[in-house]
């Protein structure tokens, strides 16, 4: 069985973070493992507390995973501390990790900055340089490319700027009032649009975590990057279309909408 590792924070309400990642990886047919960067007290209405792990303990978690059950793919999520980002990049280089999907969680859908400026710089200088693919939303792509994005053409320019600067593929995620959930993949000079139909579901907590974890899962199973993105988008559309409605705020998706079937297939 193929394996995948998530390096991210815990969401006590289960809709995002490592909980969403583990559910997604399991539903996409790989064995899921985790290295926790922080505990959070949160629900569908917001975050009330965060307790970060120490860099030393994060390193111990990563050593424990890589020296026993080597992951076929790795996904990183929100890491708010520059010291933790350095540890992650160091360990991924040390163990020569493959299929690294970096979800550069810097800006919330609301537009709020989620990590300190020094952590953004460390993410640029350390983590993006080991990434196979990075999956920024529009505000995050604007930061990484140092430009404003107001059109599909801007998305292409930003993705190419990021990809050439950091030597990785870039999935620039649409939405944010720019287009109808259309994502743009820049991969070594090749451009692929993934046209999506916006699903009228207000419960979208954890969509970024879920998408990046699904991509990592499919890479682990041997699918190419374009096919992995295509399958990941199909999976997240299915999870949203189930119209799960839990909690008083922006609730989670139905990760287990297909307990068996299409999304557990392995590449030929």
Number of C-alpha atoms within 10 A of each C-alpha: 9 18 21 31 31 29 25 25 26 26 21 17 17 21 29 29 30 32 22 28 36 25 20 30 30 23 24 31 24 27 19 24 21 22 23 20 30 20 17 18 14 18 21 20 12 10 12 9 9 14 12 16 15 14 17 11 14 21 16 12 15 20 15 13 15 17 10 8 13 17 22 23 27 30 27 31 24 22 26 23 21 20 15 23 23 18 18 23 20 16 16 19 14 11 13 10 19 17 23 27 29 26 26 23 21 26 18 12 12 8 11 10 14 14 16 12 14 13 19 23 13 18 24 17 15 19 25 25 17 23 25 23 28 28 26 25 23 23 21 21 27 19 16 23 18 12 15 14 18 13 12 16 9 14 27 20 16 24 30 25 19 24 26 15 14 22 18 23 24 30 29 25 24 22 16 14 9 15 17 14 17 17 22 21 27 26 21 13 12 9 14 14 16 16 15 16 10 14 14 10 15 15 21 22 21 21 19 23 26 29 24 31 35 35 33 36 37 32 26 29 23 17 18 14 19 18 15 21 23 17 21 24 21 15 24 21 18 18 22 22 16 15 18 18 15 14 13 9 15 19 24 26 30 22 25 15 16 16 12 12 10 13 21 18 13 16 12 6
